[in-house]
Amino acid sequence: MPGRATGRERIRLRYTRRVDSFDVVILGGGSAGELTASLLAAGGKSVALIEERLVGGECPYFACMPSKAMLAAAELRHAIRWTAVPSGAAGRVITLDDDRDAYAAAVARRDAVARNRDDRDTVQRLQAQGIRIVKARGRIEAPGVVSAGAERFGWRDLVIATGSRFRGSRISGLDTVSTWHSEQFYSSAELPASAAIIGGGAVGCEIAQVLNRFACRVTLVQHSAQLLSREEPSIAEAFAVALAKDGIDVRLHVEVSRVEAVQNGARISLDDGWSTTVERVIVATGMRANTDHIGWERLGIELDSRNNLPIDDHCRVRGQDHVWGAGDVTGLALYTHTANYHGRTIAANLLGRVTRADHRAIPRGVYTEPAVASVGLSSVAARSHGYDVAVAKFPLGETARAFVRGDSAGLLVLVADRRERVLLGAAAIGSHVEELIGEAALAIRARVPLHVLADLVHPFPTYSEAYEPPFRELLGSAS
């Protein structure tokens, strides 16, 4: 009977076993990796896509799609309850069913939208394109070689699209209670009677509204002085007022000092002395790049100060000729549409069409009601960058469209550079303003002059008419 291989022999066997070679190997099968693989395969490249979890990433299964399904259900339920009579849609108040029954129905639809967190159709579609799908954790072994499980893959070009993960928290006692991140929230059928949400960014605010509109008592805790801390202050202030009007207990500029396990839940104590007891604690304090344990150091890659993968405007990893970075792992605008943009950019470059990415006009959205949408720089950020800033505002409630809908709320804020006479940023709060922000994104991306923007004609009656007065005001202030 043959003896066991020695340690040296095991190493030799590890590095002499057959290596399957591909034009491109992609580490990470989320939005960026999936799209890059599909485009490259369509362009004739041989591609291997390595993904440990679900192909498609967080967005279709635990984030974008299920969250918007839940928000749509919450918005419609709220509208039936509170606006059916004022809008003329009903002659008397409509009695709705039990909140828990309705929540169960919303969860069923959410899971259908999320394809019950099953990626088989996506995998089969990519395999039909000739893409090799590997369900394992990938790791860079050496220049030109990646390992995944027991297999090794050779590459001419490597795309790192390993995404991001939930940022840890050092709150005292948090590890003594059962907590949710957004992934657990959007895959659970449980409707808690009360919840504390730690983090007032887009994810935390969307979860807060979903729960609140199905009769959960919600406390939303934000460490900074405003929700959506990087957004236009006047928009963030109006947003906090809207959530509070809904019945959400919004607590700003405070930290959670301690969490304690109690019967049937947890006690949350803030550093201002206030405390409350809730059934469920949800942590929504942000994400960090998945750069740990992927072997980037074996290629001589240097991460930035936040452990993000640094890329140039071609989406090539800095200091590398054949390594590319896409999506959240780069730390640039952590959105699905950014990941897709990177995927298109990388695929174009690898297929011989020199293409550059421009991150100045990546839109941002919070899909609550009212929604918040923005693009470019806030007035605060623009001033910090040294621009000669002009700001103009217009209430969306003053448009004819808002009047006929009985909608008195909403605000549009535009930020321009007086010297260059171009738009730098835009932000809005109001009914479905995420559909309104594209005009500003194009204006910023193309550096459309203010005199052209001020002369643009919008259809009547629409919310988009709200752009006209502030564009004319900005043009006047830049003269």
Buried (B, 14 or more C-beta within 10 A) or exposed (E): EEEEEEEEEEEEEEEEEEBEBBBBBBBBBBBBBBBBBBBBBEBEBBBBBBBBBBBBBBBBBBBBBBBBBBBBBBBEBBBBBEBBBEEEEEEEEEEEEEBEEBBEEBBEBBBEBBBEBEBEEBBEEBBEEEBBBBBEBBBBBEEBBBBBEEBBBBBBBBBBBBBBBBEEBEBEBBEEBEBBBBBBBBBEEEBBBBBBBBBBBBBBBBBBBBBBBBBBBBBBBBBBEBBBBBBBBBBBBBBBEBBEEBEBBBBBEBEBBBBBBEEEBBBBBBEEEEEBBBBBBBBBBBBBBBBEEBBBEEBEBEBEEEBBBBBBEBBBBEEBEBBBBBBBBBBBBBBBBBBBBBBBBBBBBBBEEEBEBEEEBBBBBBBBBBBBBBBBBBBBBBBEEEBEBBBBBBBBBEBEBBEEBEBEBBBBBBBBBBEBBBBBBBBBBBBBBBEBBBBBBBBBBEEBBBEEBBEEEBEEBBBBBBBBBBBBBBBEBBE
